[in-house]
Structures are given as structure tokens and as C-alpha cells.
Amino acid sequence: MTTKQLGIAVVGSGRIGTLRARLAAKHPAVRFLAVSDKEPAHAKKLAELAGADFHSADNDEVIAHPDVDAVFVSTPEGEHAAPVCKALELGKPVLVEKPLALSLNDAEAIISTLNRTGGTLRVGYSRRFKECFLRAKEQMAHGRLGKVSGGLARVYNSRAQTFAILKRDPHATPVLDVLTYYVDLVCWFLEGNRPVEVVARGQSGIFRDAGYSAHDVTWALVTFADGAVVNFGIGYALPARYPTQGQSDRVELLGSDGVMLIDDDHMEHVLFSEQGIPHPYVPGHSVELAFLGSNTAGDWALGDFWGPLGNETRSWLDFLATGRGGQIHATAEQAMLNLKTTYAIERAVATGQAVRLD
């Protein structure tokens, strides 16, 4: 097998950009690494941590660098469009964090640029790369549930992490920024069977009182083209010291020939420490009781990073280097459907009416 040497740019030097850059630096095919951030100190810090060859406060400068072949866009959610479109215009493959964008206009601009340039774009729905969901997709590919009539996907987290997300971007609501993972998973499991209608309700209080428009709890019934009904729910306002360190979730699928129940609440590995356990997402926040394994991206262990984001990053770099694989990563079209569905959920909550996606 021929392996191509890669020059990688990571745009955005926050938590996820830092993980992407450190993983890229360790990949055997990566010969050149550049990082950027609008805060020069952040770019410099990451360059030193990851051993990058080049850093800048100018995103366009690292994207256009002659030694860069492909780009990770890990900016805040509302700032995806410009760097993604810039890279596509230059013919460089892109993996952008989910969601594709926080506005349909930005998402449509990305899709238009992708179609016009014929480029390569994938979206970082890293839950696909968690082992339990990969196993589930394999069973769905074999058709072992028969015709799926319905199901459930719900996720919980603490308000400490939600406030950190909203502080970064007040438009990154739990529905648009997190429930999108589970919309993506279910649409991936039911591939070819599109959502067509949404009925949803939400409850406001904790985040509204803090000046945000996000709901504390949202529940939605989504009907798919063949009549299947899936209940999506998110509760991201649990007490700040609730033990989850990322996402505690459950996914259920009910079919004519079987049922699949995926318990991903992480209560099987509990740690209590009077020393406190640092929260992997919220700086300065710690808990005494933690559900280990609930960190959404994965965990550092023995000097390396393991879990969904590690699997996804390595798989993408393998694809760029060899041309093999890449079929698990979410496409731009799939990401656009996820964005439209989560917007429909928020519209249904706001209006109290059913919302059609077609």
C-alpha cells in the first residue's frame, strides 16, 4: 500500500483543536503541522505543546501554507464557514467539527462551495467512532432488527459544561450543539430513511435566568419517511457537580425482528476521590464522584489519547494518507440534514406546532 506524506493545518487552538493537533503530530504520515488561532498566544502555546512546524493568528495563512495538504477546522461552531470555504477553494480536504455551521445560510455557503469545487469535506460526528455505536451500525447493516418502527435517543449532562459551551457561543444551544450527535446516529442507523416531521417541547429556567435562550430540557418526536417514530431528548441542566464528565446517553431501536438497547450512561466505572477529579471540559471545575468514560471525546491514558475523537482523527489521517477507508465519517449532506432537523426541533419548541422538514 502506498502511503502519502501529509502536511496538516489545525485551525482553532481550543480544546478540540489541541487534541486534533496532538494526534496529528503523532501520526506516522504527518511530516508538517501548522496551527492557528485568532488569539496569537493560544496558537503559540499549542505549537509548543504539539511540536508544530508553523503557527499564526491568521487562519488563512496556515490554510494557504504551501506545505499544508489538508485542514482540520476546530474553530467555535459559528465560525466554521470562512476557513472551510477557504480550504475547499484551495483544493484541500477538510474535516470540520460538528455541527456543520450554526446557521443555515453558512451551511448552504459551505455546501455550495463544496459542490462548485468538487472538494472533499467530512464533519466530525465522532460518536460514530465510539465502539458501541460502531457495533450497532454493523448490526443495522446486516438488517438484524428488520423494519425499525421507532426508538429513543437521550443524553444528559451538567449545567457546568453547558454554561462553558454557551459562554463560547450563546447560539450553540444543547439541541444544535449536542443533540445533533444523536440525530446523526439515528439517521446513520436508518440510512436512507429521512426525518420528515418534528413535534417538540422544551422547558426554560436555569439558562434563561442566566441570560441565554437555551432550554434546560427538550424532548422531540421525529417521524421518518417510512413512518418510524423516534423520541429525542436532552437534559443539559443537571446540577453542576453531577458525576458525568461529558455525555451520559442511551439509544434504543425497536424493529419487527428485534430490539437493540445501547446503555452509554457510564455508571459501570465510578471513581470517588476526596482530592477532586478535574473536569476535562470546564477549566477549574472538579467533582469528587465521576463516571469515568463519559468524556465525549475520550480520555488520556498512559501518554496517548483513546476514544471516539482519537479513533476519528486517526481514521481520517489514514484515509488522507492511503485513500482507503473514510466511509464512516459524516458527509456534508448528512451534516446538513442533521442541522435542518435540530433547527426543526427548536422551531417546533418555539411555535408549539409540528414542523415539516420537506
N, C-alpha and C positions, 0 to 999 in steps of 0.2 A: 504494500500500500504506500502510495506517495503521500508525504506529509509536507505541507507548505508552512514556511516560517511566517509568523504574524506580527504585525505592528498594531497595537491596540490603544485606543483612546477611551478613557473613562471621563465622561462629562458629569460633574457633580461629585463633590468630595464629602458628602454626608455619610450617614451610617451605611446605607446600601452601596453607595459608590465606593466606600472604603473596602467593603467586603469584596466587591467585584474586582477592584484593583489588586488586592492582596492575592485573590485566587488566580487572576490572570498572570501575576508576576511569577507564580509557582508552576504555571503550565509549560510543559516542555516545548511547545511550538511557538511560544511568545518570545520574540527577540527584542522587541521595543515596546515600551509602555509610556504613555503620556496621560496626565491627569489635569483637570481644570476645575475651577470653582470661581464664582463671582467674588468670593472673599479670598484674596490672594494668600492670606495666612493659612486658610484651610487647604488650598491646593498644595502649598509648600509642605505642610505637615503630612499630608497623605503621600506626597512624592518621597519624603524621607522615610515614612513607615513602610511603603511598598517597594522602595528602591526604584522608583520611576526614572526614566531617562530624561523626561522633559515635563515641566509644569507651567501653567499660565492661569491668569484670571480672565482670559479671553477664550470662551468656548470655541469660537470659530477658528482660532489659531491652532488649537490641538486637533480639531476635526480635519482641518486642511493640511496638517503637517504631512510632508511627503513620505515619511516613514510609517504613517498610520494607514492600515488596510481596512479596519472595521472599528465600530464605535459602540460603546455602552452609553446610553443616556439615562443617568440616575439623578437628574435634577428633581426639584419638587414637582408634584403632579401637574400643576398649572403651567409649567414652563417647558413642556415636552416638545411642542410643535417646532420651534425655531431650530434647535440642534438636530432633531430628527430629519427635518426637511433639508437642512444644510448638508448632512451626511449623504442623504439619498441623491441630492443634486450632484455630489462629487463621486457617485457610484460606489459608496462604501456601505457594506451591510451594517444593519443596526439591530441591537436588542435594546428596547426601551422598557422601563419599569411599567407595571400596570398602575392605573388604567391608562389606556392609550392617550387620553387627554381628560381635562375636566370640563371641557365644553364641546358640544357637537361641532361647532364651527372649526375649532382647532383640529378635532379628529378628522373632519372632512378635508381640511387642508392637507393633512398627512396622507390620507388615502389618495387624494388627487395627485400629490407629488409622487407617491409610490407607483401609481398606475402610469403616470407620464414618463417616469424614468425607468420603469421596469426593474426597480431595485429589489433588495432583499430586506425585509423587516419582520421581526418577531417581537412579541410582547411578553414581559416577564411575569406570567402567571405561574409562579414557582410551586404552588400547591400541586400542580400536575406531577411534580417530580418527587413528591413525598411517597414513600413506598406503599402505604396503604391505598393511596389513590391510583398509583400505577397498577397495583394488583386488581383494583376494581375495574379499571379500564380494560385490562386483559380479559376479565370475565365478561364484560359487556361486549367486547369484540367477538367472543365465542357465542354470544346470544343466549347465555345460560339462564337469564331471567325471563326469556320470552318477551312478550309485549309489555312494556312498562306502563302501568296505569297511573302511577303517582309516586310521591316521595316527600322527603323532608331534607332541608339543609339549614342548620342553625349554628351560630357562632357567638361566643361570649368573650368579653374582655373587661378590664377595669377602666374606670374613668381616667386614671393616671396616664395611661397610654393614649387615650382618646384626646385628652387635652393637649398632649405633646404633638399629636397629628394636626389638630385644629390650629394650634399656635403657628405651625409651619405654614398651613394654608387653610383658612377658615371655610373654604369651599370643599375641602376634602372630607366630606361627611362619612360616617360609618357605612352608609349604603353605597356611595360612589367609590369609596376607597378600600373597603374591606369586604362587604357582602358580594362585591364583584368577583372575588375569588370563587365563591360558591355558585354564583350564576354561571361562571365559566366552567366549573367542574361538572355541573349537571348538564349544561349544553354539550360539553365534551362527551359525557357518558351517553347522552341521547343524540349523538351527532347526526345531523340531517333533519332533526325534528325541532323546528324553531319555536321560540316563545311567540305567542300571538296576542295575549291579553293579560293584564295585571289588575288585581284588586288589592289594595294595601291600606294599612292603618299604622299610625305612629303615635307615640306619646312623648311630649316635651316637658322639661322641667329643669334638670340639673344643668344641661348645656345652654338652654335658653336663658336661665338666670345668670349665666356667666357671659352672656352677650353673643352666643353662637346660635345659628339656625338649626343645628343638628338635633335630631330626635334621640332620646335616651333609648328607646326601644322601637323597632319597626318590624312588622310582620306582613308578609305578602303572599297571596295565592297567585301563582303564574300558570296559565293554561298554555299548553303546547299545541302545535298544529294538529296532532292526531287525537287531541282530547285529554292527554295526560295532564294531571294537576300536581304541582309541586309547591310545598309550603316553604318559603324562605324567611328566616328570621335572624335578627341581630340585636343583641343587648350589649352595648358598649359603655354602660354607665354603672357597672358593678363597683363596689367600694374600692378605693384606691389601693388598699392592701390585699385585695383578693389574690389568691395564690397564682393565677395564670400569669405567665411571662410573655404572652403573645396571643395565641388563639386557642380557645377550648371549643371544639366543634363536634358535630355529629351529622352524618349523612345517611339517609335511608332511601332505598329504592325498592318499590313493590312491583312485581311483574306477574304475568299469567302463569309462569312456570317456576317462580322462585322469588326470594327476597334477599337483599344484601343490606346489612347493617354495619356501618363503619363508626366505631366509637373512638373518637380522637380527642377526648377530654383530658387525657394525660394524668388521670388520677392514679395510675398504676405505678408512678415513680414520684414519690413525695419526699421533699427534703425540708427539715426544720433545723434552723441554726440560730442561736442567740447572738451570733456575730453579725447576722443580717446577710441576705443574699442580694447582690446588686441586680437591679432590673436591667436587662440587656438593651432596652429601648429608651428608657427615661433616665437621663443623667441625674445622679444624686438621689435616686429613689431606690429603696431596698425593702424587702419583705423578710419576715422570719420563716414563713412557710411558703414553699414554691412547688408548683407542678413542673418538674423537670421534663424537658422535651416539648414544652408548649411554646417555646420561642419560634415564631413563624418561620424565620429564615433558616434556623438550625442552630448549632452550638459549636463553640471551640472545644476541642478535646485533644490533648497531647500534641499541641502545636499546629493543628490543622483544623479547618472548618468543615463540619459534616452536616448534612441535612438538605432540605429542598433547594435552597438557593445555591449551595455548593454543587449539588447534582446538576442543576440547571445551567450554571455558569460553565462547568467543565464540559457538559454535553454540547453547549453552543460553540465553545472553543474547539472541541473535537470536530464538529461539523465544519467550521471555517477552515480548519487545517487539512481535513481529509475529504470533504464533500460528502461524507457518509453520515446518516442519521438526520437529526433535525426535525423529524416528523412529530415529536411530542410538543415542541414549543408552539404557543398560540400564534396564529396568524393575525394580521391586521384586521381582516374581515371578521374573524371570530371576536377580536377585541372590540370592534365597533358594535357588534351585536350585544356584547356584554354591557357596553356603555349605554346603548339605547334602552336596554332592559332595566338597568339600575335607574336611569333617568325616568323611565315609565313608573317605577316603584315610587320614586319621590313625587312625581306628578299625581299619582293615584292617592298618596297620603295627603297632599296639599288640597286636592279637589274633592276627595271623598267619592270619586267616580271611577268606574272601570276605565282603563286606558288601553287602547288597541295599539299594537306595535306595527301593524301593516298599513 
